[in-house]
Amino acid sequence: MRISWKGSVVRRGLHSWDAVNLRYLIYLSNKHEIDPYDLLNGFVEAEKKNTVTCGPLKIVLRERAKNHAIFLLTRESKIVAQMGMKSEVWENPSETKRLYSFLLDRSPPFKKPEKPPSSIKELRKGMKNVDLKVKVAEKSEVMLRYSRYNSSPVLLCVATVTDFSGSIRLPLWDDQIDVVSVGDEIEIKNASVKTFQGLLQIIPTRKRGELVVVEPSAR
């Protein structure tokens, strides 16, 4: 069967409406770092089993009709999308995969998720959602600064944390200053890696970031 490409419409055994949904699956696979074929297979399985997990996404069958089904996608209990699929997707899997491969070849290449950093040496500017265990080697004197958001006064102390591979700066603000002490082994959770005056810094994010003392220093 001949395939033709005209604008955003694909003409094949499945209608262009299915092509739009399959292209959206490819978009979701890139966004949530899932192999695109695993995500497609997840929908096929969800039509049979009602609920499946595919990487960080949960696929739930909401409604089944004669010619289509409605699925809900969630991630960490938050709704990602609700979308319909025609029954041809699971009733004619060979044709579906041929069309899907055709669309995938014309989409940005799938990037496998990078292995999360496990040491300071592996940290790079721009990294997000970093979790790392380190030791507090030094803490600077407490300094008075003013918030760039509302100009209110804030206290700042810059700690130097280390592991077997190197060291990096860890800014501590207000209440964070007394959370950790020199010699503590700590875990930094949900942090971003940025630069200040040319030096790398690891900074727990405002909403989800945490500093957890794993082993306090012997004082």
TORFI-739762 format. One record per atom (N, C-alpha, C): residue in three letters; z, y, x; residue number from 1. Coordinates in pm, whole numbers, m for minus. Each point is the difference from the previous one (the first is absolute). Example, Ala and Ser with C-alpha at 12.3 -4.5 7.8 and 13.67 -1.06 7.14 Angstrom:
<node 'ALA',<780,m569,1319>,1>;
<node 'ALA',<0,119,m89>,1>;
<node 'ALA',<0,120,90>,1>;
<node 'SER',<m72,105,m35>,2>;
<node 'SER',<6,119,82>,2>;
<node 'SER',<73,109,m77>,2>;
END
This chain:
<node 'MET',<0,m120,84>,1>;
<node 'MET',<0,120,m84>,1>;
<node 'MET',<0,125,88>,1>;
<node 'ARG',<m88,94,m30>,2>;
<node 'ARG',<m16,118,82>,2>;
<node 'ARG',<113,99,m23>,2>;
<node 'ILE',<42,61,111>,3>;
<node 'ILE',<102,104,m7>,3>;
<node 'ILE',<m67,134,24>,3>;
<node 'SER',<32,99,m79>,4>;
<node 'SER',<m50,134,27>,4>;
<node 'SER',<116,96,m2>,4>;
<node 'TRP',<m14,105,80>,5>;
<node 'TRP',<107,101,10>,5>;
<node 'TRP',<m60,133,m39>,5>;
<node 'LYS',<56,65,m101>,6>;
<node 'LYS',<m50,129,m45>,6>;
<node 'LYS',<120,87,m33>,6>;
<node 'GLY',<28,95,90>,7>;
<node 'GLY',<117,83,m20>,7>;
<node 'GLY',<125,m85,1>,7>;
<node 'SER',<82,10,m104>,8>;
<node 'SER',<123,m78,m9>,8>;
<node 'SER',<m16,m121,m90>,8>;
<node 'VAL',<m124,m31,m41>,9>;
<node 'VAL',<m22,m110,m93>,9>;
<node 'VAL',<m58,m120,74>,9>;
<node 'VAL',<62,m115,m17>,10>;
<node 'VAL',<m50,m124,57>,10>;
<node 'VAL',<m55,m85,m113>,10>;
<node 'ARG',<m123,m46,12>,11>;
<node 'ARG',<m59,m82,m104>,11>;
<node 'ARG',<m10,m142,50>,11>;
<node 'ARG',<77,m87,m67>,12>;
<node 'ARG',<3,m140,35>,12>;
<node 'ARG',<45,m76,m123>,12>;
<node 'GLY',<48,m123,16>,13>;
<node 'GLY',<47,m78,m113>,13>;
<node 'GLY',<113,70,m73>,13>;
<node 'LEU',<89,67,75>,14>;
<node 'LEU',<108,75,m62>,14>;
<node 'LEU',<m47,143,m26>,14>;
<node 'HIS',<56,62,m102>,15>;
<node 'HIS',<m40,136,m34>,15>;
<node 'HIS',<58,100,100>,15>;
<node 'SER',<m54,121,m1>,16>;
<node 'SER',<47,103,92>,16>;
<node 'SER',<147,32,m24>,16>;
<node 'TRP',<48,m20,m124>,17>;
<node 'TRP',<141,25,m31>,17>;
<node 'TRP',<89,m86,89>,17>;
<node 'ASP',<m41,m127,22>,18>;
<node 'ASP',<76,m89,88>,18>;
<node 'ASP',<m8,48,143>,18>;
<node 'ALA',<m115,51,40>,19>;
<node 'ALA',<m17,49,137>,19>;
<node 'ALA',<97,114,28>,19>;
<node 'VAL',<19,88,m99>,20>;
<node 'VAL',<94,111,18>,20>;
<node 'VAL',<141,m53,24>,20>;
<node 'ASN',<40,m102,m77>,21>;
<node 'ASN',<133,m57,17>,21>;
<node 'ASN',<14,m73,133>,21>;
<node 'LEU',<m105,m69,43>,22>;
<node 'LEU',<5,m70,128>,22>;
<node 'LEU',<7,100,115>,22>;
<node 'ARG',<m71,111,m13>,23>;
<node 'ARG',<9,103,103>,23>;
<node 'ARG',<141,60,5>,23>;
<node 'TYR',<63,10,m117>,24>;
<node 'TYR',<136,52,m2>,24>;
<node 'TYR',<97,m98,67>,24>;
<node 'LEU',<m27,m130,m15>,25>;
<node 'LEU',<82,m100,70>,25>;
<node 'LEU',<m10,18,151>,25>;
<node 'ILE',<m120,27,48>,26>;
<node 'ILE',<m20,22,143>,26>;
<node 'ILE',<80,122,46>,26>;
<node 'TYR',<m4,105,m82>,27>;
<node 'TYR',<79,121,32>,27>;
<node 'TYR',<149,m33,6>,27>;
<node 'LEU',<51,m76,m97>,28>;
<node 'LEU',<141,m36,m2>,28>;
<node 'LEU',<37,m88,119>,28>;
<node 'SER',<m90,m89,38>,29>;
<node 'SER',<30,m88,114>,29>;
<node 'SER',<15,81,128>,29>;
<node 'ASN',<m83,102,17>,30>;
<node 'ASN',<12,87,119>,30>;
<node 'ASN',<128,83,m7>,30>;
<node 'LYS',<28,55,m115>,31>;
<node 'LYS',<116,87,m15>,31>;
<node 'LYS',<131,m74,24>,31>;
<node 'HIS',<6,m125,m48>,32>;
<node 'HIS',<125,m76,10>,32>;
<node 'HIS',<m5,m106,110>,32>;
<node 'GLU',<m103,8,85>,33>;
<node 'GLU',<m13,m84,118>,33>;
<node 'GLU',<6,m149,m36>,33>;
<node 'ILE',<m86,m39,m93>,34>;
<node 'ILE',<m13,m139,m44>,34>;
<node 'ILE',<m142,m45,29>,34>;
<node 'ASP',<m16,m123,43>,35>;
<node 'ASP',<m136,m52,17>,35>;
<node 'ASP',<m71,8,m136>,35>;
<node 'PRO',<m119,59,m6>,36>;
<node 'PRO',<m66,21,m130>,36>;
<node 'PRO',<m28,m128,m77>,36>;
<node 'TYR',<m30,m110,69>,37>;
<node 'TYR',<m25,m127,m68>,37>;
<node 'TYR',<130,m58,m55>,37>;
<node 'ASP',<112,22,69>,38>;
<node 'ASP',<129,m45,m51>,38>;
<node 'ASP',<33,72,m130>,38>;
<node 'LEU',<m32,130,m7>,39>;
<node 'LEU',<29,76,m122>,39>;
<node 'LEU',<m88,m48,m116>,39>;
<node 'LEU',<m127,m26,26>,40>;
<node 'LEU',<m88,m53,m104>,40>;
<node 'LEU',<52,m134,m51>,40>;
<node 'ASN',<35,m89,92>,41>;
<node 'ASN',<54,m130,m39>,41>;
<node 'ASN',<131,14,m77>,41>;
<node 'GLY',<76,107,33>,42>;
<node 'GLY',<125,24,m72>,42>;
<node 'GLY',<m23,25,m148>,42>;
<node 'PHE',<m106,72,m34>,43>;
<node 'PHE',<m32,23,m141>,43>;
<node 'PHE',<m42,m128,m70>,43>;
<node 'VAL',<m77,m81,69>,44>;
<node 'VAL',<m43,m128,m57>,44>;
<node 'VAL',<123,m88,m28>,44>;
<node 'GLU',<94,m3,95>,45>;
<node 'GLU',<122,m80,m18>,45>;
<node 'GLU',<88,58,m111>,45>;
<node 'ALA',<6,134,m7>,46>;
<node 'ALA',<84,62,m102>,46>;
<node 'ALA',<m52,m30,m140>,46>;
<node 'GLU',<m131,m17,m16>,47>;
<node 'GLU',<m56,m34,m131>,47>;
<node 'GLU',<48,m138,m44>,47>;
<node 'LYS',<28,m87,97>,48>;
<node 'LYS',<47,m135,m32>,48>;
<node 'LYS',<152,m8,m10>,48>;
<node 'LYS',<68,69,93>,49>;
<node 'LYS',<146,m15,12>,49>;
<node 'LYS',<79,116,m59>,49>;
<node 'ASN',<m69,102,m46>,50>;
<node 'ASN',<60,121,m60>,50>;
<node 'ASN',<59,97,102>,50>;
<node 'THR',<66,m49,104>,51>;
<node 'THR',<60,90,100>,51>;
<node 'THR',<m17,m60,139>,51>;
<node 'VAL',<m51,79,93>,52>;
<node 'VAL',<m11,m44,140>,52>;
<node 'VAL',<38,118,90>,52>;
<node 'THR',<37,m32,123>,53>;
<node 'THR',<27,101,100>,53>;
<node 'THR',<m108,m8,107>,53>;
<node 'CYS',<m54,115,33>,54>;
<node 'CYS',<m106,7,102>,54>;
<node 'CYS',<38,110,98>,54>;
<node 'GLY',<52,m40,117>,55>;
<node 'GLY',<48,98,95>,55>;
<node 'GLY',<113,80,m64>,55>;
<node 'PRO',<m5,133,8>,56>;
<node 'PRO',<106,82,m61>,56>;
<node 'PRO',<m21,22,m150>,56>;
<node 'LEU',<m111,m47,m56>,57>;
<node 'LEU',<m31,24,m140>,57>;
<node 'LEU',<36,m119,m88>,57>;
<node 'LYS',<44,31,m120>,58>;
<node 'LYS',<24,m100,m103>,58>;
<node 'LYS',<m103,19,m110>,58>;
<node 'ILE',<m70,m106,m34>,59>;
<node 'ILE',<m106,6,m101>,59>;
<node 'ILE',<49,m74,m124>,59>;
<node 'VAL',<3,68,m113>,60>;
<node 'VAL',<51,m57,m124>,60>;
<node 'VAL',<m108,7,m108>,60>;
<node 'LEU',<m25,m113,m65>,61>;
<node 'LEU',<m93,m3,m112>,61>;
<node 'LEU',<67,63,m122>,61>;
<node 'ARG',<m56,110,m50>,62>;
<node 'ARG',<59,70,m115>,62>;
<node 'ARG',<m61,m46,m132>,62>;
<node 'GLU',<m131,m25,3>,63>;
<node 'GLU',<m70,m34,m126>,63>;
<node 'GLU',<m121,m85,31>,63>;
<node 'ARG',<m20,m104,m77>,64>;
<node 'ARG',<m118,m85,17>,64>;
<node 'ARG',<m81,2,m129>,64>;
<node 'ALA',<m129,33,11>,65>;
<node 'ALA',<m91,0,m114>,65>;
<node 'ALA',<m113,m99,28>,65>;
<node 'LYS',<m96,m5,m91>,66>;
<node 'LYS',<m108,m98,13>,66>;
<node 'LYS',<m85,27,122>,66>;
<node 'ASN',<m32,126,25>,67>;
<node 'ASN',<m96,33,107>,67>;
<node 'ASN',<61,77,116>,67>;
<node 'HIS',<130,28,m6>,68>;
<node 'HIS',<61,77,108>,68>;
<node 'HIS',<152,m23,1>,68>;
<node 'ALA',<63,56,101>,69>;
<node 'ALA',<145,m4,10>,69>;
<node 'ALA',<48,131,63>,69>;
<node 'ILE',<121,40,m34>,70>;
<node 'ILE',<60,122,53>,70>;
<node 'ILE',<114,m39,95>,70>;
<node 'PHE',<1,61,118>,71>;
<node 'PHE',<100,m31,101>,71>;
<node 'PHE',<76,127,38>,71>;
<node 'LEU',<128,m20,33>,72>;
<node 'LEU',<84,109,50>,72>;
<node 'LEU',<35,m31,145>,72>;
<node 'LEU',<m18,100,87>,73>;
<node 'LEU',<35,m14,141>,73>;
<node 'LEU',<120,89,30>,73>;
<node 'THR',<100,m58,65>,74>;
<node 'THR',<118,76,39>,74>;
<node 'THR',<31,m25,147>,74>;
<node 'ARG',<73,95,58>,75>;
<node 'ARG',<50,m14,137>,75>;
<node 'ARG',<142,53,2>,75>;
<node 'GLU',<94,m86,35>,76>;
<node 'GLU',<142,36,0>,76>;
<node 'GLU',<39,61,m135>,76>;
<node 'SER',<m41,m67,m108>,77>;
<node 'SER',<30,38,m138>,77>;
<node 'SER',<m69,129,m47>,77>;
<node 'LYS',<m83,59,85>,78>;
<node 'LYS',<m73,120,m39>,78>;
<node 'LYS',<m144,m38,m37>,78>;
<node 'ILE',<m49,57,m108>,79>;
<node 'ILE',<m135,m31,m48>,79>;
<node 'ILE',<m104,57,95>,79>;
<node 'VAL',<m93,m86,43>,80>;
<node 'VAL',<m110,41,86>,80>;
<node 'VAL',<m125,24,m83>,80>;
<node 'ALA',<m29,m92,m93>,81>;
<node 'ALA',<m121,13,m82>,81>;
<node 'ALA',<8,m97,m116>,81>;
<node 'GLN',<m75,32,m104>,82>;
<node 'GLN',<m26,m95,m109>,82>;
<node 'GLN',<m150,m4,m18>,82>;
<node 'MET',<m56,m119,2>,83>;
<node 'MET',<m145,m9,m3>,83>;
<node 'MET',<m45,m126,m71>,83>;
<node 'GLY',<m123,5,m52>,84>;
<node 'GLY',<m58,m113,m69>,84>;
<node 'GLY',<m99,m73,88>,84>;
<node 'MET',<m16,m128,m26>,85>;
<node 'MET',<m100,m82,68>,85>;
<node 'MET',<m73,m85,m103>,85>;
<node 'LYS',<m132,m6,11>,86>;
<node 'LYS',<m75,m86,m89>,86>;
<node 'LYS',<22,m146,37>,86>;
<node 'SER',<m9,m88,m97>,87>;
<node 'SER',<30,m141,22>,87>;
<node 'SER',<m97,m65,97>,87>;
<node 'GLU',<m120,60,21>,88>;
<node 'GLU',<m95,m56,96>,88>;
<node 'GLU',<59,m6,142>,88>;
<node 'VAL',<98,87,27>,89>;
<node 'VAL',<57,4,134>,89>;
<node 'VAL',<61,m134,37>,89>;
<node 'TRP',<72,m64,m93>,90>;
<node 'TRP',<59,m132,30>,90>;
<node 'TRP',<m81,m117,m56>,90>;
<node 'GLU',<m88,28,m97>,91>;
<node 'GLU',<m83,m108,m54>,91>;
<node 'GLU',<m122,m27,86>,91>;
<node 'ASN',<m43,98,77>,92>;
<node 'ASN',<m116,m16,88>,92>;
<node 'ASN',<38,51,139>,92>;
<node 'PRO',<91,m70,70>,93>;
<node 'PRO',<53,52,127>,93>;
<node 'PRO',<m105,14,111>,93>;
<node 'SER',<m101,m88,2>,94>;
<node 'SER',<m100,8,107>,94>;
<node 'SER',<m80,128,m9>,94>;
<node 'GLU',<m42,37,m122>,95>;
<node 'GLU',<m76,124,m19>,95>;
<node 'GLU',<90,122,26>,95>;
<node 'THR',<125,m11,m43>,96>;
<node 'THR',<95,110,22>,96>;
<node 'THR',<16,26,149>,96>;
<node 'LYS',<18,m105,78>,97>;
<node 'LYS',<21,17,144>,97>;
<node 'LYS',<m124,52,70>,97>;
<node 'ARG',<m118,m38,m51>,98>;
<node 'ARG',<m124,55,59>,98>;
<node 'ARG',<m9,149,m24>,98>;
<node 'LEU',<29,42,m120>,99>;
<node 'LEU',<m2,143,m30>,99>;
<node 'LEU',<110,72,79>,99>;
<node 'TYR',<116,m60,6>,100>;
<node 'TYR',<113,59,72>,100>;
<node 'TYR',<m34,17,147>,100>;
<node 'SER',<m62,m102,60>,101>;
<node 'SER',<m41,8,141>,101>;
<node 'SER',<m102,110,20>,101>;
<node 'PHE',<m92,13,m96>,102>;
<node 'PHE',<m102,105,7>,102>;
<node 'PHE',<65,138,0>,102>;
<node 'LEU',<99,20,m88>,103>;
<node 'LEU',<70,127,m7>,103>;
<node 'LEU',<87,23,124>,103>;
<node 'LEU',<60,m107,48>,104>;
<node 'LEU',<89,11,117>,104>;
<node 'LEU',<m78,40,124>,104>;
<node 'ASP',<m123,m49,12>,105>;
<node 'ASP',<m84,35,115>,105>;
<node 'ASP',<m34,148,2>,105>;
<node 'ARG',<7,64,m114>,106>;
<node 'ARG',<m35,142,m9>,106>;
<node 'ARG',<123,89,m14>,106>;
<node 'SER',<116,m57,24>,107>;
<node 'SER',<125,74,m5>,107>;
<node 'SER',<54,19,142>,107>;
<node 'PRO',<93,95,20>,108>;
<node 'PRO',<61,15,133>,108>;
<node 'PRO',<61,m132,44>,108>;
<node 'PRO',<m8,m32,128>,109>;
<node 'PRO',<50,m129,48>,109>;
<node 'PRO',<149,m17,m25>,109>;
<node 'PHE',<38,m123,m33>,110>;
<node 'PHE',<140,m31,m23>,110>;
<node 'PHE',<75,1,132>,110>;
<node 'LYS',<112,70,3>,111>;
<node 'LYS',<82,6,120>,111>;
<node 'LYS',<126,m83,m20>,111>;
<node 'LYS',<20,m96,86>,112>;
<node 'LYS',<121,m79,m8>,112>;
<node 'LYS',<119,87,38>,112>;
<node 'PRO',<112,m18,m70>,113>;
<node 'PRO',<118,82,32>,113>;
<node 'PRO',<45,m23,144>,113>;
<node 'GLU',<32,111,66>,114>;
<node 'GLU',<46,m12,137>,114>;
<node 'GLU',<140,m60,5>,114>;
<node 'LYS',<27,m71,106>,115>;
<node 'LYS',<133,m57,19>,115>;
<node 'LYS',<99,114,18>,115>;
<node 'PRO',<110,1,m76>,116>;
<node 'PRO',<96,110,13>,116>;
<node 'PRO',<59,3,140>,116>;
<node 'PRO',<31,120,49>,117>;
<node 'PRO',<57,10,136>,117>;
<node 'PRO',<136,m67,8>,117>;
<node 'SER',<25,m68,111>,118>;
<node 'SER',<129,m67,18>,118>;
<node 'SER',<78,59,116>,118>;
<node 'SER',<m55,103,65>,119>;
<node 'SER',<70,64,111>,119>;
<node 'SER',<m43,145,10>,119>;
<node 'ILE',<77,79,73>,120>;
<node 'ILE',<m31,142,18>,120>;
<node 'ILE',<m135,17,68>,120>;
<node 'LYS',<m32,m86,93>,121>;
<node 'LYS',<m125,10,75>,121>;
<node 'LYS',<m122,m6,m92>,121>;
<node 'GLU',<13,m65,m113>,122>;
<node 'GLU',<m113,m18,m92>,122>;
<node 'GLU',<m15,115,m100>,122>;
<node 'LEU',<93,93,1>,123>;
<node 'LEU',<m6,110,m97>,123>;
<node 'LEU',<m112,97,35>,123>;
<node 'ARG',<m69,48,m103>,124>;
<node 'ARG',<m108,95,15>,124>;
<node 'ARG',<14,110,m106>,124>;
<node 'LYS',<m43,120,37>,125>;
<node 'LYS',<4,112,m93>,125>;
<node 'LYS',<m75,m35,m129>,125>;
<node 'GLY',<62,32,m113>,126>;
<node 'GLY',<m63,m23,m129>,126>;
<node 'GLY',<43,m129,m68>,126>;
<node 'MET',<70,m88,72>,127>;
<node 'MET',<48,m123,m63>,127>;
<node 'MET',<100,31,m110>,127>;
<node 'LYS',<m1,m82,m106>,128>;
<node 'LYS',<93,19,m112>,128>;
<node 'LYS',<66,m134,m34>,128>;
<node 'ASN',<106,9,m77>,129>;
<node 'ASN',<74,m118,m46>,129>;
<node 'ASN',<44,m89,116>,129>;
<node 'VAL',<48,65,106>,130>;
<node 'VAL',<41,m72,120>,130>;
<node 'VAL',<147,m43,m12>,130>;
<node 'ASP',<27,m126,31>,131>;
<node 'ASP',<137,m51,10>,131>;
<node 'ASP',<23,m43,145>,131>;
<node 'LEU',<111,43,58>,132>;
<node 'LEU',<22,m29,143>,132>;
<node 'LEU',<150,m6,30>,132>;
<node 'LYS',<37,m95,86>,133>;
<node 'LYS',<137,m10,49>,133>;
<node 'LYS',<7,60,140>,133>;
<node 'VAL',<94,92,20>,134>;
<node 'VAL',<12,71,127>,134>;
<node 'VAL',<147,23,32>,134>;
<node 'LYS',<25,56,118>,135>;
<node 'LYS',<136,36,41>,135>;
<node 'LYS',<5,150,28>,135>;
<node 'VAL',<107,64,m44>,136>;
<node 'VAL',<15,144,21>,136>;
<node 'VAL',<49,23,142>,136>;
<node 'ALA',<m84,64,81>,137>;
<node 'ALA',<35,23,141>,137>;
<node 'ALA',<65,136,21>,137>;
<node 'GLU',<m46,102,m72>,138>;
<node 'GLU',<52,135,17>,138>;
<node 'GLU',<m5,76,m132>,138>;
<node 'LYS',<83,101,m10>,139>;
<node 'LYS',<m7,96,m111>,139>;
<node 'LYS',<14,140,57>,139>;
<node 'SER',<m84,89,m45>,140>;
<node 'SER',<6,138,49>,140>;
<node 'SER',<115,74,m69>,140>;
<node 'GLU',<24,121,44>,141>;
<node 'GLU',<94,85,m71>,141>;
<node 'GLU',<m55,33,m138>,141>;
<node 'VAL',<89,25,m93>,142>;
<node 'VAL',<m43,36,m136>,142>;
<node 'VAL',<m50,144,0>,142>;
<node 'MET',<m117,19,m60>,143>;
<node 'MET',<m65,132,m3>,143>;
<node 'MET',<m17,47,m144>,143>;
<node 'LEU',<2,131,m19>,144>;
<node 'LEU',<m24,58,m131>,144>;
<node 'LEU',<m147,36,m14>,144>;
<node 'ARG',<m60,m49,m105>,145>;
<node 'ARG',<m139,31,m30>,145>;
<node 'ARG',<m12,43,m145>,145>;
<node 'TYR',<m119,45,m40>,146>;
<node 'TYR',<m23,43,m137>,146>;
<node 'TYR',<m115,m79,m60>,146>;
<node 'SER',<22,m50,m120>,147>;
<node 'SER',<m98,m85,m66>,147>;
<node 'SER',<m132,73,m21>,147>;
<node 'ARG',<m109,m70,31>,148>;
<node 'ARG',<m131,61,m23>,148>;
<node 'ARG',<m37,0,m147>,148>;
<node 'TYR',<76,m73,m83>,149>;
<node 'TYR',<m31,m9,m143>,149>;
<node 'TYR',<64,115,m79>,149>;
<node 'ASN',<129,30,30>,150>;
<node 'ASN',<67,105,m77>,150>;
<node 'ASN',<82,96,86>,150>;
<node 'SER',<m17,m12,134>,151>;
<node 'SER',<67,88,97>,151>;
<node 'SER',<152,m14,2>,151>;
<node 'SER',<53,m106,m62>,152>;
<node 'SER',<144,m20,2>,152>;
<node 'SER',<43,m55,137>,152>;
<node 'PRO',<124,29,44>,153>;
<node 'PRO',<45,m49,131>,153>;
<node 'PRO',<21,m152,m1>,153>;
<node 'VAL',<m39,m65,107>,154>;
<node 'VAL',<19,m144,16>,154>;
<node 'VAL',<47,m27,143>,154>;
<node 'LEU',<69,m112,19>,155>;
<node 'LEU',<45,m41,132>,155>;
<node 'LEU',<m93,m107,55>,155>;
<node 'LEU',<m30,11,129>,156>;
<node 'LEU',<m91,m94,64>,156>;
<node 'LEU',<61,m53,129>,156>;
<node 'CYS',<m12,m131,18>,157>;
<node 'CYS',<39,m65,125>,157>;
<node 'CYS',<m112,m98,35>,157>;
<node 'VAL',<m51,8,120>,158>;
<node 'VAL',<m111,m88,41>,158>;
<node 'VAL',<57,m115,82>,158>;
<node 'ALA',<m12,m120,m54>,159>;
<node 'ALA',<46,m118,72>,159>;
<node 'ALA',<m117,m61,78>,159>;
<node 'THR',<32,m66,109>,160>;
<node 'THR',<m97,m80,73>,160>;
<node 'THR',<35,m146,m23>,160>;
<node 'VAL',<m96,m76,m54>,161>;
<node 'VAL',<24,m142,m26>,161>;
<node 'VAL',<m91,m84,89>,161>;
<node 'THR',<46,m119,36>,162>;
<node 'THR',<m72,m83,95>,162>;
<node 'THR',<m5,m145,m47>,162>;
<node 'ASP',<m96,m72,56>,163>;
<node 'ASP',<m1,m145,m6>,163>;
<node 'ASP',<m53,m49,135>,163>;
<node 'PHE',<m36,m128,8>,164>;
<node 'PHE',<m44,m56,128>,164>;
<node 'PHE',<m128,64,53>,164>;
<node 'SER',<m75,67,m91>,165>;
<node 'SER',<m133,49,39>,165>;
<node 'SER',<m5,149,32>,165>;
<node 'GLY',<103,76,m38>,166>;
<node 'GLY',<m6,143,26>,166>;
<node 'GLY',<98,77,m85>,166>;
<node 'SER',<m28,130,m16>,167>;
<node 'SER',<90,87,m77>,167>;
<node 'SER',<m81,95,m86>,167>;
<node 'ILE',<66,56,m103>,168>;
<node 'ILE',<m65,95,m90>,168>;
<node 'ILE',<108,88,m61>,168>;
<node 'ARG',<m40,119,m43>,169>;
<node 'ARG',<95,94,m60>,169>;
<node 'ARG',<17,m30,m148>,169>;
<node 'LEU',<123,17,m48>,170>;
<node 'LEU',<35,m22,m140>,170>;
<node 'LEU',<77,123,m50>,170>;
<node 'PRO',<m66,92,m72>,171>;
<node 'PRO',<70,117,m54>,171>;
<node 'PRO',<101,m42,m108>,171>;
<node 'LEU',<119,53,8>,172>;
<node 'LEU',<105,m26,m99>,172>;
<node 'LEU',<35,132,m68>,172>;
<node 'TRP',<0,m1,m133>,173>;
<node 'TRP',<24,123,m75>,173>;
<node 'TRP',<128,m11,m82>,173>;
<node 'ASP',<81,103,4>,174>;
<node 'ASP',<119,13,m84>,174>;
<node 'ASP',<85,m127,1>,174>;
<node 'ASP',<10,m69,m117>,175>;
<node 'ASP',<88,m116,m11>,175>;
<node 'ASP',<m40,m115,92>,175>;
<node 'GLN',<m127,m6,39>,176>;
<node 'GLN',<m44,m109,88>,176>;
<node 'GLN',<68,7,137>,176>;
<node 'ILE',<42,118,40>,177>;
<node 'ILE',<53,19,135>,177>;
<node 'ILE',<121,m89,26>,177>;
<node 'ASP',<86,m13,m101>,178>;
<node 'ASP',<122,m78,17>,178>;
<node 'ASP',<m18,m148,m34>,178>;
<node 'VAL',<m118,m37,m47>,179>;
<node 'VAL',<m23,m141,m36>,179>;
<node 'VAL',<m5,m88,124>,179>;
<node 'VAL',<m62,50,108>,180>;
<node 'VAL',<m19,m81,120>,180>;
<node 'VAL',<69,65,120>,180>;
<node 'SER',<42,m85,92>,181>;
<node 'SER',<65,47,122>,181>;
<node 'SER',<m70,m60,121>,181>;
<node 'VAL',<21,61,115>,182>;
<node 'VAL',<m57,m53,124>,182>;
<node 'VAL',<54,m143,22>,182>;
<node 'GLY',<m92,m90,29>,183>;
<node 'GLY',<36,m139,21>,183>;
<node 'GLY',<m21,m88,m121>,183>;
<node 'ASP',<m17,60,m119>,184>;
<node 'ASP',<m26,m79,m121>,184>;
<node 'ASP',<m136,m67,7>,184>;
<node 'GLU',<m8,m122,m49>,185>;
<node 'GLU',<m129,m63,m26>,185>;
<node 'GLU',<m32,24,m147>,185>;
<node 'ILE',<m114,60,m26>,186>;
<node 'ILE',<m33,40,m136>,186>;
<node 'ILE',<m137,m53,m41>,186>;
<node 'GLU',<m20,m2,m130>,187>;
<node 'GLU',<m131,m34,m55>,187>;
<node 'GLU',<m53,123,m74>,187>;
<node 'ILE',<m119,41,38>,188>;
<node 'ILE',<m68,112,m65>,188>;
<node 'ILE',<m99,m59,m100>,188>;
<node 'LYS',<13,40,m127>,189>;
<node 'LYS',<m86,m57,m104>,189>;
<node 'LYS',<m86,107,m64>,189>;
<node 'ASN',<m124,m39,m33>,190>;
<node 'ASN',<m95,88,m70>,190>;
<node 'ASN',<m14,135,70>,190>;
<node 'ALA',<m39,m6,126>,191>;
<node 'ALA',<m14,121,81>,191>;
<node 'ALA',<m145,32,28>,191>;
<node 'SER',<m26,125,35>,192>;
<node 'SER',<m132,44,44>,192>;
<node 'SER',<8,39,147>,192>;
<node 'VAL',<m113,m9,68>,193>;
<node 'VAL',<m7,39,141>,193>;
<node 'VAL',<m80,129,10>,193>;
<node 'LYS',<63,105,54>,194>;
<node 'LYS',<m65,129,12>,194>;
<node 'LYS',<20,54,142>,194>;
<node 'THR',<m57,115,26>,195>;
<node 'THR',<22,64,130>,195>;
<node 'THR',<58,139,m20>,195>;
<node 'PHE',<84,42,96>,196>;
<node 'PHE',<53,136,3>,196>;
<node 'PHE',<1,44,146>,196>;
<node 'GLN',<m70,109,26>,197>;
<node 'GLN',<m15,51,136>,197>;
<node 'GLN',<m53,m109,95>,197>;
<node 'GLY',<m93,m78,m54>,198>;
<node 'GLY',<m68,m101,80>,198>;
<node 'GLY',<75,m130,18>,198>;
<node 'LEU',<120,m12,m59>,199>;
<node 'LEU',<82,m121,16>,199>;
<node 'LEU',<5,m77,m132>,199>;
<node 'LEU',<m6,m133,11>,200>;
<node 'LEU',<8,m83,m120>,200>;
<node 'LEU',<141,5,m58>,200>;
<node 'GLN',<4,m2,m134>,201>;
<node 'GLN',<127,m8,m71>,201>;
<node 'GLN',<m12,m104,m111>,201>;
<node 'ILE',<107,m71,m25>,202>;
<node 'ILE',<2,m91,m114>,202>;
<node 'ILE',<94,60,m104>,202>;
<node 'ILE',<m51,17,m122>,203>;
<node 'ILE',<72,77,m101>,203>;
<node 'ILE',<7,m79,m131>,203>;
<node 'PRO',<119,m41,m45>,204>;
<node 'PRO',<11,m65,m131>,204>;
<node 'PRO',<m50,93,m110>,204>;
<node 'THR',<m78,m53,m93>,205>;
<node 'THR',<m54,83,m106>,205>;
<node 'THR',<111,50,m91>,205>;
<node 'ARG',<m25,112,m67>,206>;
<node 'ARG',<104,67,m79>,206>;
<node 'ARG',<51,m88,m115>,206>;
<node 'LYS',<m89,m68,m71>,207>;
<node 'LYS',<40,m72,m121>,207>;
<node 'LYS',<44,m144,29>,207>;
<node 'ARG',<m68,m70,91>,208>;
<node 'ARG',<26,m143,19>,208>;
<node 'ARG',<56,m34,137>,208>;
<node 'GLY',<4,97,90>,209>;
<node 'GLY',<44,m28,135>,209>;
<node 'GLY',<150,m29,8>,209>;
<node 'GLU',<36,m86,96>,210>;
<node 'GLU',<140,m37,17>,210>;
<node 'GLU',<34,m15,148>,210>;
<node 'LEU',<125,25,32>,211>;
<node 'LEU',<56,m31,131>,211>;
<node 'LEU',<118,m93,m24>,211>;
<node 'VAL',<m8,m121,51>,212>;
<node 'VAL',<102,m101,m23>,212>;
<node 'VAL',<59,m42,134>,212>;
<node 'VAL',<132,10,13>,213>;
<node 'VAL',<67,m43,123>,213>;
<node 'VAL',<15,m151,m5>,213>;
<node 'VAL',<m71,m69,89>,214>;
<node 'VAL',<5,m147,5>,214>;
<node 'VAL',<121,m46,80>,214>;
<node 'GLU',<25,65,112>,215>;
<node 'GLU',<113,m34,84>,215>;
<node 'GLU',<58,128,60>,215>;
<node 'PRO',<119,39,m44>,216>;
<node 'PRO',<60,124,52>,216>;
<node 'PRO',<33,m14,148>,216>;
<node 'SER',<4,114,68>,217>;
<node 'SER',<38,m1,140>,217>;
<node 'SER',<149,m32,13>,217>;
<node 'ALA',<38,m54,116>,218>;
<node 'ALA',<142,m28,27>,218>;
<node 'ALA',<66,129,45>,218>;
<node 'ARG',<73,63,m88>,219>;
<node 'ARG',<61,131,31>,219>;
<node 'ARG',<145,m16,43>,219>;
END
